[in-house]
Amino acid sequence: MSPAVLPLSMRRRSSKLDKPDKLDMLDMKDRRMILIALTLIVALFVLLAIFTPADDPDRNPLPSSYLFGQHGARAAYTLLEQSGYTIERWQQPLSRLALHAGPETVLVIAEPFALPEQNQQARHAIAVILRKGGRVLVTGFIGGTLLPGNHVTVSRQAAFAACEAQPEGLDPLAAPGSIWIVPRFTWKDSDSEARTVYTCAGQPVVVEMPVTAGRAIWWASSTPLENGSIQRGKNLELFLNSIGPSANHHIYWDESLHGARVPSPWDFVSGPVWPLLLLGSIGFALLIVLSMSRRSGPVRPLPQVPRTTPIEFLDALGSLYRSTGAASTALQIAWERFRTQSVLLTGQRNAQLDARELAAAIELRFGKLINGLEADLIDVEDACTNEALHPTRALELVRTLRRHEETLRQATKSGAPSSARLYRA
């Protein structure tokens, strides 16, 4: 029987059988494993979203002129820029700055932590700038090692909080009041050329020294110029006195010694991506082991190769009907299909109608569309119970039903809105 002449409901069922749902091909164990894997993946993403620390600018200890956090120096840089100072960030090697340095050059180096070879080049460049009459302000331990003499050392008192440092004497660099600074490092007292400006617990934390024609100023830490403490005490006054007046001075804020490096292709695994890749790989490996170890055979049986072609199958089926004298059975199949479709089109869903009732329902729905419809349907219904029905007569009745079916289909297309409403009813 051709799929084109099958009822709509039968065609839908046959299409589902031809193309089974992929989920239906999985057994209960496979579905349970998939659900467990999806649950673990969702839980992993939730845990990463909850426990991955957010980027907090206040945790960055770098006193960079770009940072707005507590330890950044964006406020000091912006203050100088808006106050009329000639200032710019320097991100190239200091050796290039030393080439055109002069008495107007002011270099600010806050907490450098570059590589040793960079420190060696920076130390030589700072010596050249000081020899040409420039002014250099450095902070921290590594900053002290860049100055000539290298007299910086670790403080005898371990300090992690800011100390209220007091001015020493009437030095012009000292403001009339105390400053707040973290005194983790100090300057050696054996340096006779250095002049102590501020002390904390008897140890120098701010010193100034003349170097040839220039001036070098060292702070124990960059606390006085950081965003969170520049307004505390006399920190701002110390910062302004250290860089000097704005007239005839060009300030260079160094960013080249703040650990700049060449980006690596492996930077993408930093942060939450690395634990995600690690845990995901472990879960994927466990899923493979569990799914391959619980069975040794195929998941489903192999498809059976058909032994006959569709034409041969139909020929064999016809021969079977002919040999058993079952022409009425074939006619009954066609009659049931026609009656099922007609009942749906006339809105008589689930109704068991005989030939006369079905003909009346069709004429009520479509009018006198088919001449002799009732007689034809009665002949078909009677022939279905005739076990001695000749195959030629059965074929004629099947063709009659097929002709009436095509007529009803054309009528349904011309009256699609009303038929659709009856079908939904």
C-alpha positions as CSV (number, residue, x, y, z in Angstrom):
1,M,0.0,0.0,0.0
2,S,1.4,3.3,-1.0
3,P,2.2,5.8,1.8
4,A,0.4,8.5,-0.1
5,V,-3.0,6.8,0.3
6,L,-2.5,6.2,4.0
7,P,-4.7,8.2,6.4
8,L,-3.1,11.2,8.1
9,S,-2.9,9.6,11.5
10,M,-1.4,6.4,10.1
11,R,1.2,8.5,8.1
12,R,2.2,10.3,11.2
13,R,2.7,7.1,13.1
14,S,4.6,5.5,10.3
15,S,6.9,8.6,10.1
16,K,7.7,8.2,13.8
17,L,8.5,4.6,13.3
18,D,10.8,5.4,10.3
19,K,12.6,8.1,12.3
20,P,12.7,7.1,15.9
21,D,13.5,9.8,18.5
22,K,17.1,9.8,19.6
23,L,16.1,9.9,23.3
24,D,14.0,6.7,22.7
25,M,17.2,4.9,21.6
26,L,18.8,5.5,25.0
27,D,18.1,3.1,27.9
28,M,17.4,4.1,31.4
29,K,21.1,3.9,32.5
30,D,22.2,6.1,29.6
31,R,19.6,8.8,30.5
32,R,20.6,8.7,34.1
33,M,24.2,9.1,33.3
34,I,23.5,12.1,31.0
35,L,21.4,13.7,33.7
36,I,24.2,13.3,36.3
37,A,26.8,14.7,33.9
38,L,24.6,17.8,33.1
39,T,23.9,18.3,36.8
40,L,27.6,18.2,37.6
41,I,28.4,20.7,34.8
42,V,25.7,23.1,36.1
43,A,27.0,22.7,39.7
44,L,30.5,23.4,38.6
45,F,29.5,26.7,36.9
46,V,27.6,27.7,39.9
47,L,30.5,27.0,42.3
48,L,32.9,28.9,40.0
49,A,30.5,31.9,39.9
50,I,30.2,31.9,43.7
51,F,33.8,31.3,44.8
52,T,35.7,33.1,42.0
53,P,37.1,36.3,43.5
54,A,36.2,39.5,41.7
55,D,38.8,41.9,40.6
56,D,39.2,44.2,43.5
57,P,41.3,47.3,42.7
58,D,41.9,47.9,46.4
59,R,43.9,44.6,46.6
60,N,46.4,45.8,44.0
61,P,49.4,47.1,45.9
62,L,50.9,48.7,42.8
63,P,51.1,52.6,43.2
64,S,50.5,53.1,39.5
65,S,49.3,56.3,38.0
66,Y,46.6,54.3,36.2
67,L,44.9,52.7,39.2
68,F,42.0,54.1,41.1
69,G,42.2,51.7,44.1
70,Q,43.4,52.4,47.6
71,H,47.1,51.9,46.8
72,G,47.0,53.4,43.3
73,A,48.4,56.8,42.5
74,R,45.8,58.1,40.0
75,A,44.8,60.9,42.4
76,A,48.3,62.3,42.7
77,Y,48.9,62.1,39.0
78,T,45.6,63.8,38.2
79,L,46.2,66.5,40.9
80,L,49.5,67.5,39.3
81,E,48.0,67.4,35.8
82,Q,45.1,69.7,36.8
83,S,47.4,72.0,38.8
84,G,49.4,73.1,35.8
85,Y,52.4,70.8,36.2
86,T,54.0,69.5,33.0
87,I,53.7,65.8,33.5
88,E,53.6,62.6,31.5
89,R,53.8,58.9,32.0
90,W,57.1,57.3,30.9
91,Q,56.8,53.7,29.7
92,Q,60.0,53.4,27.7
93,P,63.5,52.4,29.1
94,L,65.0,55.1,31.4
95,S,68.1,55.1,29.2
96,R,66.1,57.0,26.5
97,L,65.0,59.6,29.1
98,A,68.6,60.0,30.2
99,L,69.7,61.1,26.7
100,H,67.7,64.3,26.8
101,A,67.5,64.9,30.6
102,G,68.4,68.2,32.1
103,P,68.0,70.4,35.2
104,E,64.2,70.6,34.4
105,T,63.8,66.8,34.6
106,V,61.8,65.4,37.5
107,L,61.5,61.6,37.6
108,V,59.1,59.8,39.9
109,I,59.6,56.1,40.5
110,A,57.1,54.6,42.9
111,E,57.8,51.0,44.1
112,P,59.6,49.6,41.1
113,F,59.9,45.8,40.9
114,A,61.5,45.2,37.5
115,L,63.9,42.4,36.5
116,P,67.6,42.6,37.7
117,E,68.9,43.5,34.2
118,Q,66.3,46.3,34.0
119,N,67.3,47.6,37.4
120,Q,71.0,47.7,36.3
121,Q,70.1,49.8,33.3
122,A,67.8,52.0,35.4
123,R,70.5,52.6,38.0
124,H,72.9,53.8,35.3
125,A,70.2,56.0,33.7
126,I,69.3,57.6,37.1
127,A,73.0,58.4,37.7
128,V,73.1,60.2,34.3
129,I,69.9,62.1,35.1
130,L,71.3,63.2,38.5
131,R,74.6,64.1,37.0
132,K,72.8,66.4,34.5
133,G,71.1,68.2,37.4
134,G,67.7,66.4,37.4
135,R,65.6,65.5,40.4
136,V,64.6,61.9,41.2
137,L,62.0,60.7,43.7
138,V,62.0,56.9,44.4
139,T,60.2,54.8,47.0
140,G,60.6,51.4,48.6
141,F,63.5,49.0,48.9
142,I,64.1,48.4,45.2
143,G,63.8,52.1,44.6
144,G,66.6,52.7,47.2
145,T,68.9,50.3,45.4
146,L,68.6,52.4,42.2
147,L,70.2,55.4,43.9
148,P,74.0,55.9,44.1
149,G,75.5,54.3,47.2
150,N,72.6,51.8,47.8
151,H,72.2,52.6,51.6
152,V,68.7,51.2,51.9
153,T,68.1,48.4,54.4
154,V,65.3,46.5,56.2
155,S,63.8,48.2,59.2
156,R,64.7,46.8,62.6
157,Q,61.0,47.0,63.5
158,A,58.6,44.9,61.4
159,A,55.9,47.4,60.5
160,F,52.8,46.6,58.4
161,A,50.7,49.6,59.4
162,A,51.4,53.3,58.7
163,C,53.5,55.2,61.2
164,E,53.2,58.9,62.1
165,A,56.6,60.1,61.1
166,Q,57.9,63.3,62.6
167,P,60.0,66.0,60.7
168,E,63.7,66.4,61.6
169,G,64.9,70.0,62.0
170,L,64.0,72.8,59.7
171,D,64.7,71.1,56.4
172,P,62.9,72.8,53.5
173,L,61.6,69.4,52.3
174,A,59.8,68.8,55.6
175,A,56.3,70.2,56.0
176,P,55.3,71.8,59.3
177,G,53.7,68.6,60.6
178,S,53.8,64.8,60.6
179,I,53.2,62.4,57.8
180,W,51.9,58.8,57.6
181,I,54.1,56.2,56.0
182,V,54.7,52.4,56.3
183,P,58.3,52.1,57.6
184,R,59.2,48.6,56.3
185,F,62.6,49.9,55.2
186,T,65.0,52.5,56.4
187,W,68.2,54.3,55.3
188,K,71.6,53.5,56.8
189,D,72.9,56.0,59.3
190,S,76.4,55.5,57.9
191,D,75.5,57.5,54.8
192,S,77.0,60.9,55.7
193,E,75.8,62.6,52.5
194,A,72.1,61.8,53.1
195,R,70.0,64.3,55.1
196,T,67.2,62.8,57.2
197,V,63.9,64.6,56.6
198,Y,61.4,62.3,58.5
199,T,62.0,59.6,61.1
200,C,59.8,56.9,62.5
201,A,60.8,55.3,65.8
202,G,64.2,56.9,65.4
203,Q,64.8,55.4,61.9
204,P,65.0,57.5,58.7
205,V,62.0,57.0,56.4
206,V,62.4,60.1,54.2
207,V,65.9,61.2,53.2
208,E,67.4,63.7,50.7
209,M,70.8,63.7,49.2
210,P,72.6,65.9,46.7
211,V,74.2,63.9,43.9
212,T,76.6,66.0,41.8
213,A,74.4,68.6,40.2
214,G,71.0,66.9,41.0
215,R,68.9,65.9,44.0
216,A,67.7,62.4,45.0
217,I,64.8,61.9,47.4
218,W,64.0,58.5,48.9
219,W,60.8,57.4,50.8
220,A,60.5,54.2,52.8
221,S,57.2,53.4,51.0
222,S,54.8,55.1,48.5
223,T,52.1,55.6,51.2
224,P,52.2,59.5,51.1
225,L,51.3,59.5,47.4
226,E,48.7,56.7,47.3
227,N,45.0,57.4,46.7
228,G,43.9,56.2,50.1
229,S,46.4,58.3,52.2
230,I,47.5,61.3,50.2
231,Q,45.2,63.6,52.2
232,R,46.3,62.2,55.5
233,G,48.5,64.4,57.7
234,K,51.0,66.3,55.6
235,N,51.4,63.7,53.0
236,L,50.3,65.9,50.1
237,E,52.7,68.7,51.2
238,L,55.6,66.2,51.3
239,F,54.8,65.0,47.8
240,L,54.6,68.5,46.4
241,N,57.9,69.5,48.2
242,S,59.6,66.4,46.8
243,I,58.9,67.1,43.2
244,G,59.5,70.8,43.5
245,P,57.8,73.8,41.9
246,S,55.8,73.6,38.7
247,A,57.7,76.3,36.9
248,N,60.5,75.2,34.6
249,H,60.1,71.5,35.5
250,H,58.9,68.5,33.4
251,I,57.7,65.6,35.5
252,Y,58.0,62.0,34.2
253,W,56.0,59.4,36.1
254,D,57.8,56.1,35.4
255,E,55.6,53.1,34.6
256,S,58.3,51.1,32.8
257,L,59.6,49.4,36.0
258,H,56.2,48.2,37.2
259,G,56.7,44.6,35.9
260,A,55.5,45.0,32.3
261,R,56.0,41.8,30.4
262,V,55.2,40.3,27.0
263,P,51.8,38.6,26.9
264,S,52.0,34.9,26.8
265,P,49.6,32.5,24.8
266,W,49.0,30.7,28.1
267,D,47.5,33.8,29.8
268,F,44.0,32.5,28.9
269,V,44.3,29.8,31.6
270,S,44.7,32.3,34.4
271,G,41.8,33.1,36.8
272,P,38.7,30.8,36.8
273,V,39.5,29.3,33.4
274,W,42.2,27.0,34.7
275,P,40.1,25.2,37.4
276,L,37.2,25.0,35.0
277,L,39.5,23.2,32.4
278,L,41.0,20.9,35.1
279,L,37.7,19.9,36.7
280,G,36.0,19.6,33.3
281,S,38.8,17.3,32.0
282,I,38.6,15.1,35.1
283,G,34.8,14.8,34.9
284,F,35.0,14.0,31.2
285,A,37.5,11.3,31.8
286,L,35.3,9.8,34.6
287,L,32.3,9.9,32.2
288,I,34.2,8.0,29.6
289,V,35.5,5.3,32.0
290,L,32.0,4.8,33.5
291,S,30.3,4.6,30.2
292,M,32.8,2.2,28.6
293,S,33.2,-0.1,31.6
294,R,29.6,-1.1,32.3
295,R,29.0,-3.0,29.1
296,S,30.9,-5.1,26.6
297,G,28.5,-5.4,23.8
298,P,26.8,-3.0,21.4
299,V,24.3,-0.4,22.8
300,R,21.5,-1.6,20.4
301,P,21.2,-4.4,17.9
302,L,22.5,-3.9,14.4
303,P,19.9,-3.1,11.8
304,Q,18.7,-6.0,9.8
305,V,19.3,-5.9,6.0
306,P,16.0,-6.2,4.1
307,R,15.7,-9.4,2.2
308,T,13.4,-8.1,-0.5
309,T,12.7,-4.8,-2.3
310,P,9.4,-3.0,-1.7
311,I,8.1,-4.1,-5.2
312,E,8.9,-7.7,-4.4
313,F,7.2,-7.4,-1.0
314,L,4.0,-6.0,-2.6
315,D,4.0,-8.7,-5.2
316,A,4.4,-11.4,-2.5
317,L,1.6,-9.9,-0.4
318,G,-0.7,-9.8,-3.4
319,S,0.1,-13.4,-4.2
320,L,-0.7,-14.3,-0.6
321,Y,-4.1,-12.6,-0.8
322,R,-4.8,-14.3,-4.1
323,S,-3.8,-17.8,-2.9
324,T,-5.9,-17.6,0.3
325,G,-8.9,-16.0,-1.4
326,A,-8.7,-13.0,1.0
327,A,-9.9,-10.3,-1.4
328,S,-12.5,-9.2,1.1
329,T,-9.8,-8.6,3.7
330,A,-7.9,-6.2,1.4
331,L,-11.2,-4.5,0.6
332,Q,-12.0,-4.2,4.3
333,I,-8.7,-2.4,4.9
334,A,-9.5,0.1,2.2
335,W,-13.0,0.5,3.6
336,E,-11.8,1.2,7.1
337,R,-9.3,3.7,5.9
338,F,-12.0,5.6,3.9
339,R,-14.5,5.5,6.8
340,T,-11.9,6.8,9.3
341,Q,-11.0,9.7,7.1
342,S,-14.6,10.5,6.2
343,V,-15.7,10.5,9.9
344,L,-12.9,13.0,10.7
345,L,-13.9,15.3,7.8
346,T,-17.5,15.3,8.8
347,G,-16.8,16.1,12.4
348,Q,-18.1,12.7,13.7
349,R,-15.0,11.8,15.6
350,N,-15.0,8.3,17.3
351,A,-18.5,7.6,15.8
352,Q,-19.2,4.1,14.4
353,L,-21.2,4.8,11.2
354,D,-22.4,2.2,8.7
355,A,-22.6,2.9,5.0
356,R,-26.0,4.7,5.0
357,E,-25.1,6.9,8.0
358,L,-21.7,7.7,6.6
359,A,-23.2,8.7,3.2
360,A,-25.8,10.9,5.0
361,A,-23.1,12.6,7.1
362,I,-21.0,13.3,3.9
363,E,-24.0,14.8,2.1
364,L,-24.8,16.9,5.1
365,R,-21.3,18.2,5.2
366,F,-20.5,18.6,1.5
367,G,-23.9,18.4,-0.1
368,K,-24.8,16.4,-3.2
369,L,-21.1,16.2,-4.1
370,I,-21.0,12.6,-5.3
371,N,-23.8,10.9,-7.3
372,G,-24.6,7.3,-6.1
373,L,-22.4,7.7,-3.0
374,E,-24.8,5.8,-0.7
375,A,-25.2,2.9,-3.2
376,D,-21.4,2.6,-3.6
377,L,-20.7,2.6,0.1
378,I,-23.4,-0.1,0.7
379,D,-21.9,-2.3,-2.0
380,V,-18.5,-1.9,-0.4
381,E,-19.8,-2.7,3.1
382,D,-21.6,-5.8,1.9
383,A,-18.6,-7.0,-0.1
384,C,-16.4,-6.8,3.0
385,T,-18.3,-9.8,4.5
386,N,-18.3,-11.8,1.2
387,E,-15.5,-14.4,1.6
388,A,-16.0,-15.5,-2.0
389,L,-15.4,-12.0,-3.4
390,H,-13.7,-12.1,-6.8
391,P,-10.4,-10.2,-6.9
392,T,-11.5,-8.2,-10.0
393,R,-14.7,-7.0,-8.2
394,A,-12.6,-6.2,-5.1
395,L,-10.2,-4.1,-7.2
396,E,-13.2,-2.2,-8.8
397,L,-14.6,-1.4,-5.3
398,V,-11.2,-0.2,-4.1
399,R,-10.8,2.1,-7.1
400,T,-14.3,3.4,-6.4
401,L,-13.3,4.3,-2.8
402,R,-10.1,5.8,-4.0
403,R,-12.1,8.0,-6.5
404,H,-14.5,9.1,-3.7
405,E,-11.6,9.8,-1.4
406,E,-9.9,12.1,-4.0
407,T,-13.2,14.0,-4.5
408,L,-13.6,14.6,-0.8
409,R,-10.0,15.7,-0.5
410,Q,-10.5,18.3,-3.3
411,A,-13.7,19.5,-1.6
412,T,-11.9,19.8,1.7
413,K,-9.1,21.9,0.1
414,S,-11.7,24.3,-1.4
415,G,-13.5,24.6,2.0
416,A,-10.4,24.6,4.2
417,P,-11.5,27.0,7.0
418,S,-14.8,25.2,7.7
419,S,-13.2,21.7,7.4
420,A,-10.5,22.8,9.8
421,R,-13.0,23.9,12.4
422,L,-14.9,20.6,12.1
423,Y,-11.6,18.7,12.4
424,R,-10.7,20.6,15.6
425,A,-14.2,20.0,16.9
